[in-house]
Amino acid sequence: MVPEIVGRQGPLAGRRIPVGDTRFTFGRLSDNDVVIASKGVSRFHAEVVREERGYVLYDRGSRNGTLVNGRPVTSHVLQHGDLITITDETFCFEVTADVTTMISDLTLFQPATQPAAVVDPGPVLRVTVSGGGPVGLSVALLLERLLGHRVAVTVYDGRWTQDGSRVVWKNEAQGNVRRQQVVTVQSRQYLNLPEEVQERLFVPGAYSEMWPSGPDSIRGYGPRNIRIAYIEDRLLELANEKPERIRLVPTRFDAAEQHETIAKEHVLAICEGARSRTREHFTTKFGVADSSIYSLDGRHLQDVVLGLRVKSDLPDAMSVLLTVAQNRFLLNSLSGEGFLNMRLTDAEAAEVVGLDPVRREFKDCIASRPCLMAREDDGDFQCSTHGTLFLPALIKGSPLWKRVTEGLAFFGVAPENLSAVTAFRLDMVQRPRFTARLYAPTSTTPGTYGFLLGDAANSIHFWPGRGLNSGLASAISLARSLASGWNGRPFRDADFVRHEAAVSMLQYRHKSRAWNAMVTTDGQGANRAIKDVIADVIAESSGAPATDGPDREADIEALMERMREIRARLSSRLTGLPDDHVLREHLRTLKGETVRTLLASGAWDTLTVGGEEVDIDIFYRQELPVPA
């Protein structure tokens, strides 16, 4: 018996494509078994799955639906002669067999005129997601799209609250300071999200295309800048619209309390972030992280970054050029609004404290939670959670604050356009595994597999801009593994070989890139922390008088030469880059110490960190259909 999909109407009319025992897909992308180029067809539109009751057609949450014999369906047990219509193309499901086969498998040969029955979706995959940020919600929405009625997802997050019939993000008054940072999402990731997610996220004015295309840009689409809070809002909005398959629980997940519940689930996806309590609860399953790989001279390397919420007056192209020409400051913005990040030396990091004006105590809340200190009417920066004031801004003549104002000038930020200050510590560890069987199957439980995703798997130094991208890629990989491997039986380790390999590749690629954004190599080939190089320049300049003399001009010219080289590389991919006159006059507004610090910090080492990117599609690409 060889079932076939036969083209009846459209460009594939007359084409016969065999249906095997693996998933058989229809859609617009080239890696579907049946590729339909119409604009009304979703990227992954529908699929045929071999199950115990026969071959079942599932609509995969497509935008325009799937018809069988003229009736819209979400799932349908295919009969010989059924007509499948997707937009303006029609296919017939045909089975050829001898008499013996027909007698032994009558379910495939019931008359085509028989009314379509409501089909039980079969075994339902039960998934719990701990952490409802962009990665956790993406997992839920991807699984809903790929498996439809065959999945039930429960997502927990303590940063949510119930608002009538909907779950929403808590606000600042409820103890949740929303993340307003702008992130860069690569097209390799966002084009693999469900179409409805893309349509909801990328509306005019919600994103910009500040950065040029690179190796992670696919199908002619470049990277896009968008606010984290906006991503979180839109994804939660979509999840609220799917109560039949996605249940949202506005409570922090507690692995100890939820032990019995999790033992009855098939999957626990851990997406809580770098300080995941659930991951720590299952340390014996996932193993202990190794920090020695990201150490210098036996010391685990850590950066402290000061985040300045700003509005820059510079054009995007100039901001990009200034950013990649040095490693002291990084601006990522949406129409000029975003966070200017400043890499601190150890001495500067020690100054990043808050002052409690009532108790007259110093607190490091800004560097540990991290908290956000917003600018008050009187110009002070105050933490709404602890009531502390940002100390460097209060001290007249503070060396750190003077360097902050120089950074603002470098990126065209007027003093009044600095609206908040925060700080955070960044370091990395190597994780031994990302997939583990948490509970073995029993007579009453299915066996539960756990997965580390996002920052819970790979917390990455954000300077190269791959943290969220790594998280989304891990979510896409897991959803594909689960969708292709789910057949109602307990999972096995072998079901997740591809996913484990994909996340391991992400760890290697993105952490090696991030490490090269933390260290540089001296003349003898030894690694040095970039923050220590900056500290050396500051120490050398501390006793020297301020000067606009020949040394400063020589440093400006050296920085100009670096920018010319970068501009030449970017010119074919980025328009509006500033000319020499604009750059030189801009640099001459800076103090000599600032110029030398920028020069010494080094440019982004694209020769070291550039090159081939992780393409998880290589693990999930289906074989193309064999021509008849």
Secondary structure, DSSP 8 states (H G I E B T S, - for coil): -EEEEEEEESTTTT-EEE--SS-EEEESSTTSSEE---TTS-TT-EEEEEETTEEEEEE-S-SS-EEETTEEESEEE--TT-EEEETTEEEEEEEE--HHHHHHTGGG-S-TTS--------S-EEEEEE--SHHHHHHHHHHHHHHGGGEEEEEE-TTEEEETTEEEE--GGGT------EEEE-HHHHTTS-HHHHHHH--TTS-B--S---TT--TT---EEEEHHHHHHHHHHHHHT-TTTEEEE-S---TTTTHHHHHTSSEEEE-S-TT-HHHHHTHHHH---B-GGGEETTEE--EEEEEEEEE--S-HHHHHHHHHT-SSEEEEEETTEEEEEEE--HHHHHT--EEETTTTEEE-HHHHS---EEE-TTS-EEETTT--EEHHHHSTT-HHHHHHHHHHHHTT--GGGEEEEEEEEE---B-S-SEEEEE---SS---EEEEE-GGGT----STTS-HHHHHHHHHHHHHHHHHHH-SSS---GGGGHHHHHHHHHHHHHHHHHHHTTTEEE-TTS-EEEHHHHHHHHHHHHHTS----SHHHHHHHHHHHHHHHHHHHHHTTT-S----HHHHHHHHTTS-HHHHHHHHHH----HHHH-S----THHHH--------
